[in-house]
């Protein structure tokens, strides 16, 4: 679990939700979040206005953190690619340091930040960038040759989960933009 965070307005569109402002069931959802991650901030704080929604999105995120075949390093790297493709600065601010802490080389993070060409990424990062970029905000099928390469290199379960991870963080990016969640002042803008 992360260090405690300050509950503060991350958007002007919605009021800040505090544990004290919630119903009994809302406090149960809040406490579940705090036990597994930290107090809800950003888009998760907005979703606390609808605790059942928050809980379902949180549970999916917890699957990726605790039950997925995707390593922490790969998860954080793909999350950065999706957040960068979507221009989701709040997500980038939350995940950049986590990616480095979980072993993603700073050089690869810098390449994601600068939208470096695909061929500048070494394996295995190149395949993850190609997959995440193909899926970020997609409106067309994943190219068959890319799907087959990912499945061949990483296996069926990893492929299924990686596609779902890309979908999840695409949803997170939409939530961040729709709720107008801004990066925190403590997050240096990196793109």
C-alpha positions as CSV (number, residue, x, y, z in Angstrom):
1,X,0.0,0.0,0.0
2,X,1.2,3.5,-0.8
3,X,1.9,6.3,1.7
4,X,-1.3,8.1,2.9
5,X,-2.4,10.8,0.4
6,X,-4.2,14.1,1.0
7,X,-7.9,14.2,0.0
8,X,-8.2,17.3,-2.0
9,X,-10.1,18.6,-5.0
10,X,-8.6,17.1,-8.2
11,X,-11.4,18.5,-10.4
12,X,-13.7,21.5,-10.3
13,X,-16.6,19.5,-11.7
14,X,-17.4,17.5,-8.6
15,X,-17.2,18.0,-4.9
16,X,-14.5,16.2,-2.9
17,X,-15.8,13.1,-1.2
18,X,-14.6,12.3,2.2
19,X,-15.2,9.1,4.2
20,X,-17.4,11.1,6.7
21,X,-19.7,12.2,3.9
22,X,-20.6,8.7,2.9
23,X,-23.4,6.2,3.8
24,X,-22.5,3.1,5.7
25,X,-22.0,1.2,2.4
26,X,-20.0,4.0,1.0
27,X,-17.7,3.9,4.0
28,X,-17.3,0.1,3.5
29,X,-16.2,0.8,-0.1
30,X,-13.9,3.6,1.0
31,X,-12.3,1.4,3.6
32,X,-11.8,-1.4,1.1
33,X,-9.9,1.0,-1.2
34,X,-7.8,2.3,1.7
35,X,-6.9,-1.3,2.7
36,X,-5.7,-2.3,-0.7
37,X,-4.4,0.9,-2.3
38,X,-4.9,4.2,-0.6
39,X,-7.6,6.9,-0.1
40,X,-9.5,7.5,-3.3
41,X,-8.2,10.5,-5.3
42,X,-8.8,11.9,-8.7
43,X,-11.3,9.9,-10.8
44,X,-11.7,7.3,-7.9
45,X,-12.7,10.1,-5.6
46,X,-15.3,11.3,-8.1
47,X,-16.7,7.7,-8.4
48,X,-17.1,7.6,-4.6
49,X,-20.3,9.6,-5.3
50,X,-21.5,6.2,-6.7
51,X,-19.9,3.7,-4.4
52,X,-21.1,0.6,-6.3
53,X,-19.4,2.0,-9.5
54,X,-16.2,2.8,-7.6
55,X,-16.1,-0.7,-6.1
56,X,-16.5,-2.4,-9.5
57,X,-13.8,-0.4,-11.2
58,X,-11.5,-0.8,-8.1
59,X,-12.0,-4.6,-8.1
60,X,-11.0,-4.8,-11.8
61,X,-7.9,-2.7,-11.0
62,X,-7.1,-5.0,-8.1
63,X,-7.3,-8.0,-10.4
64,X,-4.5,-6.5,-12.4
65,X,-2.5,-5.8,-9.3
66,X,-2.9,-9.2,-7.5
67,X,-4.2,-11.9,-9.8
68,X,-2.9,-11.1,-13.3
69,X,-0.2,-13.0,-15.1
70,X,1.1,-9.6,-16.2
71,X,4.2,-8.5,-14.1
72,X,4.1,-5.3,-12.2
73,X,6.8,-3.9,-14.5
74,X,4.8,-4.7,-17.6
75,X,1.5,-3.5,-16.1
76,X,3.0,-0.1,-15.2
77,X,4.8,0.2,-18.5
78,X,1.6,-0.5,-20.5
79,X,-0.3,1.9,-18.2
80,X,2.1,4.7,-19.1
81,X,1.8,4.0,-22.8
82,X,-2.0,4.2,-22.6
83,X,-2.0,7.3,-20.4
84,X,0.5,9.0,-22.7
85,X,-1.5,8.1,-25.8
86,X,-4.6,9.5,-24.2
87,X,-2.9,12.6,-22.8
88,X,-4.2,11.6,-19.3
89,X,-1.8,13.7,-17.2
90,X,-3.3,12.7,-13.8
91,X,-2.8,9.0,-14.6
92,X,0.8,9.7,-15.8
93,X,1.5,11.5,-12.6
94,X,0.3,8.6,-10.5
95,X,2.1,5.9,-12.6
96,X,5.4,7.3,-13.7
97,X,7.2,6.9,-10.4
98,X,5.5,3.5,-9.9
99,X,6.8,2.3,-13.3
100,X,10.4,3.2,-12.4
101,X,10.0,1.7,-8.8
102,X,8.9,-1.6,-10.4
103,X,11.9,-1.8,-12.7
104,X,11.0,0.1,-15.9
105,X,14.2,1.8,-17.1
106,X,13.9,5.6,-17.0
107,X,15.1,5.6,-20.6
108,X,12.0,3.6,-21.6
109,X,9.7,6.0,-19.6
110,X,11.4,8.9,-21.4
111,X,10.7,7.3,-24.8
112,X,7.0,6.8,-23.9
113,X,6.8,10.4,-22.7
114,X,8.3,11.7,-26.0
115,X,6.2,9.4,-28.2
116,X,9.3,7.9,-29.6
117,X,9.1,5.8,-32.7
118,X,8.2,2.2,-32.2
119,X,11.6,1.0,-33.5
120,X,13.4,2.9,-30.8
121,X,12.1,0.5,-28.1
122,X,14.1,-2.7,-27.4
123,X,12.4,-6.0,-26.9
124,X,10.2,-6.7,-24.8
125,X,9.1,-3.1,-24.6
126,X,8.6,-2.7,-28.3
127,X,5.8,-5.3,-28.4
128,X,4.0,-3.8,-25.4
129,X,4.2,-0.3,-27.0
130,X,2.9,-1.6,-30.3
131,X,0.0,-3.4,-28.6
132,X,-0.9,-0.5,-26.2
133,X,-0.7,2.1,-29.0
134,X,-2.9,-0.1,-31.3
135,X,-5.5,-0.5,-28.6
136,X,-5.5,3.0,-27.0
137,X,-8.8,4.6,-27.9
138,X,-9.2,2.1,-30.7
139,X,-12.0,2.2,-33.2
140,X,-10.9,-0.8,-35.3
141,X,-9.9,-4.4,-34.7
142,X,-6.4,-5.2,-33.4
143,X,-4.4,-6.2,-36.5
144,X,-4.2,-10.0,-36.7
145,X,-0.4,-10.1,-37.2
146,X,0.1,-8.1,-34.0
147,X,-2.3,-10.3,-32.1
148,X,-0.6,-13.4,-33.3
149,X,2.9,-12.1,-32.4
150,X,1.7,-11.1,-28.9
151,X,0.0,-14.4,-28.3
152,X,3.1,-16.3,-29.6
153,X,5.5,-14.4,-27.5
154,X,3.5,-13.9,-24.3
155,X,0.9,-16.7,-24.3
156,X,-2.9,-16.6,-24.5
157,X,-3.6,-15.6,-20.9
158,X,-1.2,-12.7,-20.9
159,X,-2.7,-11.6,-24.3
160,X,-6.2,-11.7,-22.9
161,X,-5.2,-9.8,-19.8
162,X,-3.1,-7.3,-21.7
163,X,-6.0,-6.4,-24.0
164,X,-8.2,-6.0,-20.9
165,X,-5.6,-3.9,-19.2
166,X,-5.4,-1.6,-22.2
167,X,-9.2,-1.3,-22.2
168,X,-9.2,-0.5,-18.5
169,X,-6.7,2.3,-18.7
170,X,-8.4,3.6,-21.8
171,X,-11.5,3.8,-19.6
172,X,-9.5,5.5,-16.8
173,X,-8.3,8.1,-19.3
174,X,-11.8,8.8,-20.4
175,X,-12.9,9.1,-16.8
176,X,-10.0,11.6,-16.1
177,X,-10.9,13.7,-19.2
178,X,-14.7,13.5,-18.6
179,X,-14.4,14.4,-14.9
180,X,-11.7,17.0,-15.8
181,X,-9.3,15.6,-13.3
182,X,-6.1,17.7,-13.2
183,X,-2.6,16.6,-12.2
184,X,-1.7,17.5,-8.7
185,X,0.6,20.4,-8.1
186,X,3.2,18.0,-6.7
187,X,3.2,16.1,-10.0
188,X,5.6,17.8,-12.4
189,X,4.1,18.0,-15.8
190,X,6.1,15.6,-17.9
191,X,4.4,16.0,-21.3
